[in-house]
Amino acid sequence: ARQRGVCATPGCNHTHLEIHHVIWWSMGGPTDVNLLIGLCVRCHHLLHRGLLNITGNAVDGFNFTNRHSRPLRKRRRIHYRQAA
């Protein structure tokens, strides 16, 4: 509900979400709503492969970085006009 059913990764608009523990559950992360985030399958796999990183929480905000620790920005959408 917090993300209105859309992946939390900046620039991603997929709506089939999986719930990720920001502090990984396999490493003892709690199942606290403020530490859970909805990610699409693609972004969730990128995260577990180390190509996407997420820190923070729902109260203070989540931070998204790539594998080089550079912040992710929303991708620009390019609209093309069809020839008449």
Backbone as CSV, one residue per row, in Angstrom:
resi,resn,N_x,N_y,N_z,CA_x,CA_y,CA_z,C_x,C_y,C_z
1,ALA,0.833,-1.196,0.000,0.000,0.000,0.000,0.875,1.256,0.000
2,ARG,1.987,1.218,0.717,2.875,2.371,0.815,3.390,2.783,-0.557
3,GLN,3.626,1.825,-1.433,4.166,2.093,-2.769,3.084,2.090,-3.837
4,ARG,1.861,1.949,-3.426,0.722,1.899,-4.347,0.860,0.792,-5.392
5,GLY,1.448,-0.333,-4.962,1.542,-1.504,-5.821,2.591,-1.437,-6.915
6,VAL,3.527,-0.481,-6.819,4.556,-0.318,-7.846,5.923,-0.561,-7.208
7,CYS,6.828,-1.173,-7.960,8.184,-1.436,-7.483,8.796,-0.151,-6.932
8,ALA,9.510,-0.269,-5.818,10.097,0.892,-5.147,11.359,1.426,-5.819
9,THR,11.981,0.650,-6.703,13.217,1.082,-7.350,12.951,2.284,-8.246
10,PRO,13.738,3.354,-8.103,13.532,4.539,-8.942,13.548,4.191,-10.430
11,GLY,12.532,4.653,-11.131,12.430,4.436,-12.564,11.745,3.153,-12.965
12,CYS,11.494,2.262,-12.028,10.830,0.997,-12.354,9.331,1.167,-12.106
13,ASN,8.528,0.652,-13.014,7.077,0.786,-12.842,6.361,-0.562,-12.876
14,HIS,7.098,-1.643,-12.633,6.472,-2.964,-12.610,5.563,-3.097,-11.393
15,THR,4.520,-3.899,-11.542,3.514,-3.998,-10.484,3.407,-5.381,-9.845
16,HIS,4.119,-6.366,-10.326,4.124,-7.685,-9.675,5.264,-7.664,-8.665
17,LEU,4.934,-7.571,-7.379,5.949,-7.311,-6.362,6.231,-8.502,-5.462
18,GLU,7.486,-8.552,-5.023,7.926,-9.462,-3.984,8.364,-8.581,-2.815
19,ILE,8.249,-9.087,-1.608,8.632,-8.305,-0.440,10.071,-8.654,-0.060
20,HIS,10.873,-7.629,0.102,12.285,-7.806,0.470,12.528,-7.228,1.863
21,HIS,13.285,-7.956,2.676,13.735,-7.471,3.976,14.984,-6.638,3.737
22,VAL,14.967,-5.346,4.038,16.131,-4.483,3.809,17.331,-5.025,4.583
23,ILE,17.114,-5.443,5.825,18.136,-6.208,6.543,17.752,-7.663,6.279
24,TRP,18.520,-8.318,5.453,18.140,-9.630,4.940,17.691,-10.580,6.040
25,TRP,16.557,-11.212,5.811,15.981,-12.150,6.762,16.955,-13.288,7.043
26,SER,17.675,-13.739,6.015,18.645,-14.833,6.185,19.809,-14.429,7.088
27,MET,19.966,-13.123,7.311,21.032,-12.624,8.188,20.460,-12.079,9.493
28,GLY,19.255,-12.523,9.817,18.648,-12.139,11.086,17.803,-10.879,11.046
29,GLY,17.501,-10.377,9.848,16.689,-9.173,9.722,15.277,-9.382,10.245
30,PRO,14.750,-8.393,10.954,13.398,-8.530,11.505,12.327,-8.320,10.437
31,THR,11.178,-8.910,10.675,10.034,-8.694,9.798,9.253,-7.515,10.360
32,ASP,9.839,-6.339,10.202,9.274,-5.074,10.660,8.786,-4.336,9.410
33,VAL,7.555,-3.910,9.397,6.965,-3.268,8.221,7.822,-2.118,7.701
34,ASN,8.467,-1.382,8.589,9.301,-0.262,8.151,10.608,-0.701,7.509
35,LEU,10.935,-1.988,7.612,12.156,-2.506,6.998,11.854,-3.453,5.846
36,LEU,10.610,-3.462,5.395,10.208,-4.265,4.238,9.945,-3.335,3.068
37,ILE,10.257,-3.823,1.871,10.063,-2.999,0.684,9.601,-3.898,-0.461
38,GLY,8.704,-3.380,-1.280,8.189,-4.128,-2.419,9.050,-3.895,-3.655
39,LEU,9.543,-4.986,-4.223,10.362,-4.925,-5.430,9.810,-5.880,-6.467
40,CYS,9.939,-5.507,-7.725,9.539,-6.429,-8.785,10.561,-7.573,-8.821
41,VAL,10.231,-8.632,-9.516,11.104,-9.802,-9.591,12.481,-9.418,-10.111
42,ARG,12.538,-8.604,-11.152,13.812,-8.195,-11.762,14.685,-7.437,-10.759
43,CYS,14.120,-6.423,-10.121,14.882,-5.616,-9.174,15.301,-6.435,-7.958
44,HIS,14.440,-7.352,-7.525,14.771,-8.210,-6.384,15.966,-9.098,-6.731
45,HIS,15.992,-9.624,-7.949,17.122,-10.458,-8.374,18.391,-9.623,-8.503
46,LEU,18.277,-8.398,-9.028,19.444,-7.511,-9.129,20.031,-7.256,-7.745
47,LEU,19.158,-7.049,-6.779,19.594,-6.790,-5.416,20.363,-7.992,-4.856
48,HIS,19.818,-9.185,-5.024,20.464,-10.373,-4.477,21.740,-10.751,-5.236
49,ARG,21.908,-10.233,-6.441,23.148,-10.448,-7.208,24.185,-9.361,-6.925
50,GLY,23.839,-8.384,-6.085,24.775,-7.330,-5.718,24.852,-6.184,-6.709
51,LEU,23.911,-6.108,-7.654,23.905,-5.046,-8.657,23.053,-3.856,-8.242
52,LEU,22.271,-4.026,-7.183,21.416,-2.984,-6.634,21.556,-3.058,-5.123
53,ASN,21.624,-1.913,-4.469,21.716,-1.872,-3.006,20.630,-0.955,-2.463
54,ILE,20.052,-1.359,-1.345,19.017,-0.562,-0.698,19.372,-0.433,0.777
55,THR,19.336,0.793,1.261,19.526,1.048,2.686,18.398,1.960,3.148
56,GLY,18.289,2.138,4.445,17.276,3.027,4.995,16.063,2.274,5.483
57,ASN,14.986,3.034,5.660,13.745,2.441,6.144,12.572,3.288,5.660
58,ALA,11.361,2.804,5.915,10.163,3.487,5.425,9.919,4.822,6.114
59,VAL,10.428,4.991,7.320,10.210,6.231,8.059,11.107,7.351,7.529
60,ASP,12.399,7.067,7.414,13.363,8.078,6.978,13.592,8.090,5.472
61,GLY,13.156,7.053,4.797,13.326,6.944,3.352,14.357,5.891,2.980
62,PHE,14.138,5.273,1.838,15.051,4.261,1.331,16.024,4.919,0.367
63,ASN,17.257,4.425,0.356,18.277,4.907,-0.567,18.654,3.766,-1.496
64,PHE,18.683,4.059,-2.789,19.001,3.068,-3.804,20.317,3.444,-4.470
65,THR,21.242,2.499,-4.525,22.511,2.732,-5.208,22.827,1.533,-6.100
66,ASN,23.691,1.767,-7.084,24.114,0.663,-7.934,25.310,-0.033,-7.291
67,ARG,25.898,-0.973,-7.991,27.004,-1.748,-7.407,28.248,-0.907,-7.151
68,HIS,28.312,0.291,-7.739,29.434,1.197,-7.524,29.109,2.262,-6.471
69,SER,28.031,2.064,-5.736,27.555,2.979,-4.682,27.107,4.332,-5.222
70,ARG,26.750,4.394,-6.497,26.221,5.627,-7.084,24.703,5.623,-6.949
71,PRO,24.134,6.744,-6.511,22.673,6.816,-6.349,21.935,6.568,-7.661
72,LEU,20.825,5.861,-7.567,19.985,5.649,-8.746,19.075,6.844,-8.919
73,ARG,18.934,7.267,-10.145,17.993,8.334,-10.468,16.918,7.760,-11.354
74,LYS,15.811,8.426,-11.371,14.715,8.002,-12.218,15.137,8.098,-13.677
75,ARG,14.899,7.042,-14.423,15.231,7.051,-15.848,14.302,7.983,-16.595
76,ARG,14.843,8.646,-17.571,14.019,9.506,-18.418,13.246,8.676,-19.411
77,ARG,12.022,9.011,-19.580,11.228,8.343,-20.612,11.313,9.159,-21.884
78,ILE,11.580,8.493,-22.967,11.669,9.169,-24.251,10.424,8.804,-25.040
79,HIS,9.726,9.822,-25.466,8.508,9.599,-26.255,8.803,9.907,-27.708
80,TYR,8.482,8.966,-28.551,8.681,9.141,-29.987,7.339,9.424,-30.646
81,ARG,7.359,10.326,-31.577,6.127,10.589,-32.335,6.079,9.647,-33.517
82,GLN,4.901,9.158,-33.781,4.737,8.312,-34.945,4.592,9.195,-36.178
83,ALA,5.163,8.724,-37.262,5.056,9.480,-38.525,3.603,9.468,-38.977
84,ALA,3.146,10.599,-39.449,1.749,10.715,-39.881,1.528,10.156,-41.260
